[in-house]
Amino acid sequence: LPDGVLNVVPGFGSVSGQLLCESKKIKKIDITGGTETGQKIGSVVGGNLMYYTAELGGKTPVIVFDDIDSVQTCVNGIAFASFIASGQTCIAGTK
C-alpha cells in the first residue's frame, strides 16, 4: 500500500479515537466495537460528513471453502469461533 493509505493508531478510543473522529483531515473511519461506541462515533463523523464503516456487536462471518480437508474439523473450528469467551468478542464467528 502507498504511504498514508492505511494507518493503525493504537490507544484508547476516548482519547485517540475521539481526536481522529473530530479531525477535518480524516476522510474515513472504520471500527469494530460495541453498539454504544458505534452510535457515539456515528454522531460525530456524521456531522463531519466522513465515510464510516462499523462492525458492531461482535458478529463476524465465517467463510468455508469447498476444498476443506475435514468437515468435522471445520465444524469444530466454527463452533469454537462462535462460543469463545461466551460469544462476547468482536471476532465471534456467528454469521
Rosetta blueprint (number, residue, H / E / L):
1 L L
2 P L
3 D L
4 G L
5 V L
6 L L
7 N L
8 V L
9 V L
10 P L
11 G L
12 F L
13 G H
14 S H
15 V H
16 S H
17 G H
18 Q H
19 L H
20 L H
21 C H
22 E H
23 S L
24 K L
25 K L
26 I L
27 K L
28 K E
29 I E
30 D E
31 I E
32 T E
33 G E
34 G L
35 T H
36 E H
37 T H
38 G H
39 Q H
40 K H
41 I H
42 G H
43 S H
44 V H
45 V H
46 G H
47 G H
48 N L
49 L L
50 M L
51 Y E
52 Y E
53 T E
54 A E
55 E E
56 L E
57 G L
58 G L
59 K L
60 T E
61 P L
62 V L
63 I L
64 V L
65 F L
66 D L
67 D L
68 I L
69 D L
70 S L
71 V H
72 Q H
73 T H
74 C H
75 V H
76 N H
77 G H
78 I H
79 A H
80 F H
81 A H
82 S H
83 F H
84 I H
85 A H
86 S H
87 G H
88 Q L
89 T L
90 C L
91 I L
92 A L
93 G E
94 T L
95 K L
